Amino acid sequence: MKKIVTIAAAAAALTSAFAAPAFAQEAQSPWLVRVRAVNISPDNKSDPVGGTGASDRLTVSSKTIPEIDISYFFTPNIATELILTYPQKHDVRLDGQNIGTFKHLPPTLLLQYHFTPESRFSPYIGAGINYTRISNVDVLGGSAQLDNHSFGGALQAGFDVKIDKHWLVNFDIKKVQIRSDVMVGGTKISTVKIDPWLIGVGVGYRF
């Protein structure tokens, strides 16, 4: 009987030894998905058209879009985040007059540092790269062209507020570099410097 009790105790200890890491791994899942509503607010610091007066500048409209991002935590403090949406349509204006539209798809990859990952309030900062695909350009009746691609840097700051083990509320702000030359008849007439601020709020789920 004593031997059976000893074996049972050893088996229980062995089971606990394997179960504890499994529970810890579940509690510290590396995957986090957030869904945000994001306001795109372009800086609109484009070069004057054709080198003319400072008022003759192209501007791009602001808008609010849905965004989804997928984060993977290499450690409790260090994570990478991929930000995704669908192609967004913007109006282009010259001196306040609408002169056309274009679409852009701006996936962004960031490396983040989370300061207090175990706390309910968890701020973070990030830096990375943005790639923007520009398409469906219809500016100046189709006579103007934009670059198809834009590469630029991205900076980020934000915080998560944990509701429970899985759910959280998120606030996030990013500065992204998006630029394109504007060509008419093969001649460059301006460089559109969108360089938007992206201000978002949303919810997240840690698996």
Buried (B, 14 or more C-beta within 10 A) or exposed (E): EEEEEEEEEEEEEEEEEEEEEEEEEEEEBBEBEBBBEBBBBBBBEBBBBEEEEEEBBBBBBBBEBBBBBEBEBEEEBBBBBBBEBEEBBBBBBBEEEEBBBBBBBBBBBBBBBBEBBEEEEBBBBBEBBBBBEBEEBBBBEEEBBBBEEBEBEBBBBBBBBBEEEEEBBBBBBBBBBBBBBBBBEEEEBBBBBBBBBBBBBBBBEBE
